[in-house]
């Protein structure tokens, strides 16, 4: 490829609406073209890098006996109706009717499709276990697409699905996939990626891990223990701190008090001359079938929606609107758990409510609160569970050391699905004794575009990307300074042709532009190895070598005899790749 023919404009001006480094660089470097909210075209530079990431994915999936298939982007709705997810998933799942009126969906994941494939091709224990995978486009009508390729609506994903006779066999294979994922991210140059325990969410199943790239731009909150190595998404970290007061406190009687104009925890605490930790915070939701749900935590804490959703086995919860309070017997800003109809409301209480005496609660009447609430006494039989968000400094659930908080971008996930889909979709195989059984399933995903963006997040400077040699669009760029001079142009073209013949991903810049402009462009292309051919270098029968690599090995040569360049440069590229892959 020659730079003068490369599609994609490069610019020195950072886009105003791009906040993260990867978003800025992808636009500045001409890697992508945004077509709409969360929808991008990949231009040649972006596509070349994506293809290299996909090749790494394929090699590692094949190494653990994966079989590549390709499933459709569109699926008949019957499959999703059979699994139950057609009704359970909200607006993120795009549903539509074809011209004959038949309902379909745009796949955001492929559990239903792969079960349909396996039903038609597997019927005996002799065929188990196996794993199939694909690299395919998916669509999720994401309500908050942001940060370029980090959160999009249309995306390319590697998803794999394994099928097993027993949970134990799944667990053994799950560990193999986990190690394969570690190799994948290492080969892509992502050194700041950790695997953490996570919520199974809409996927279901009993165990899940996410692979998180640690970044201040991440949307997920992670809790890490530097003492024992525990790490998990905050959605699944159990609260281990004690909420009991240092000494016993006599239980007060409940009393209704006027609290005019005090809707928030802070306003109520100030008005009643108490503190937030002596108030009960109510967080209210509606299920998809419009049933009211209330979760309660202490006023100085935040409620973890994932914990509440899992506890009541709800596929989706949305915040209750203010206009919905009255129909369920309360008032916005003054909601309390006493006096509500338990046949109407689903209520769950965090342990902090049980262990903290004499709390302030809402009075379910405008401008009224109630003091002296004690859960065990005043609401017998109330369900107490872990509902609170864990925060930095809280005890590690495994060793008790204070946890450290970080942010992360999810680049991959793996799930032990169990028989959730094989049962609901009636997938059966015949065991050795002739008994029909449901296979146990695992699911394994990696976002390709998001991985590409995270590589830039980790490897960049103010001038552009510093691509790891394993995934760089081009590993070598030949820059011809003063290319209008015939010796320079001929030497550059000869080296370019020789490197192509040697199998090197090389791009040649032989435009008649200034050196500063050419090098700024080269920084945005980000080839790890830059070869500079100029009249001055040619006088010495040499080429100058530059490396766009963080902490470049000092043993890398800064110049090469021009007669040896075509033979030496492929070895330098291999050395850079070996340094990443180990």
Buried (B, 14 or more C-beta within 10 A) or exposed (E): BEBEEBEBEBEEEBBEEBEBBBBBBBBBBBBBBBEEEBBBEBBBBBBBBBBBBBBBBBEBBEEBEBEBBEBEBEBBBBBBBBBBBBEBBEEBBBBEEEEEEEBBBBBBBBBBBBBBBBBEEBBEBEEBBBBBBBBBEBBBBBEEBBBBBBBBBBBBBBBBBBBBBEBEBBBEBBEBBBEBBBBBBBBBBBEBBBBBBBBBBBBBBEBBBBBBBBBEBBBBBBBBBEEEEBBBBBBBBEBBEEBEEEEEEEBEEBEEBEBEEBBEBEEBBEBBEBEBBBBBBBBBBBBBEEBBBBBBBBBBBBBBBBBBBBBBEBBBBEEBEEEBBEEBBBBBBBBBBEEBEEEEBBBBBBBBBBBBBBBBBBBBBEBBBBBBBBBBEBBEEBEBBBBBBBBEEBBBBEEEEEBBBBBBBBBBBBBBBBBBBBEBBEBBBEEEEEEEBBBBBBBBBBBBBBBBBBBBBBBBEEBBBBBBBBBBBBBBBBBBBBBEBEEBBEBBBBBBEBBEEBEBBBBBBBBEBEEEEBBBBBBBBBBBBBBBBBEEBBEEEBBBBBBBBEEBEEEBBEBBEBEEBBEBBBEBBEEBBEBBBE
